[in-house]
Amino acid sequence: MFKTLAAQTKQFKTASILTPILAGLEVVMETLLPLMMAGIIDKGIMPGNLNEVFRYGAIMIVMAIASLSFGIAAGRLAANASAGFAANIRTAMYENIQTFAFKNIDKFSTSGLVTRMTTDVTNLQNAFQMILRMCVRAPMTLICALVMAFLVNAQVASIFVVAVVFLSSLLFVIIRITMRLFDQVFKKYDALNESVQENVTAIRVVKSFVREDYEKKKFNTAAENIYKLFVKAERNIALNGPIMMTTVYSCVLGISWLGARLIASERLTTGELTTLLSYVMAIMFSLMMVSMIFIMFSMGSAAIERIRTAMAASILIGAR
């Protein structure tokens, strides 16, 4: 099925390939910026050498512009590729539905097919955009920041390892719970769409038999079920914020305390301490992005499965 879906990138293959490359270059530029800041402090501000300040400052400006340019280009290409991918999927699904036999029509409700061509494809589009950009950016940022932190000072960087293990464990638990909730949400969408479709299609019958109150109650029940599940899922996702902030500021306190002792013993410079503090935010936010990627993957995988069942009912889209 993944091979079949990959074939739908068609005219957007170039954008799909360039996006991860540009995202990787953006990460490289962002990772090197804190080192330039350390150079400004240690070689320019501390000795009072303005020439070094201007030199490192000019390098930082060029790197920042390059990072911004890479980021903008990656964002535009990812948006074009994911939107085009979704459009191709919808077209292929629509064409495939036209080939359904009567047994297929009896198996799949109209509301179910509508959900697959709208909500499921949209979730798949978001997941594809995440794959192209965030799946490269987040892990690469985490790895590059950790490597650079250990190159600056391994003793202080060991705090990062403890924080990453702690935060990863908590995020894993949250993701597992959230993924199960989102799986349930998609099953409720069919009931909601079915209620709307029946009410709109048979509006004359509903009015003739005075069934408005019953139809409203049926719709409200379906909408309430989706609402409750989404609230539970979003409540779990909201825990990422306070957990991450607690971890980040604990790291800042630990690095500041240990860094001050090392600076006093001349085993660490002020610029290096500033660099390590910059890497704290990069590492923690990359972990946050990784958690969101897994959540989008769970939504995308559920959508893929639903799309697969519809496509398996007739000719595969890749064979057309």
Disulfide bonds with the S-S distance in Angstrom:
none
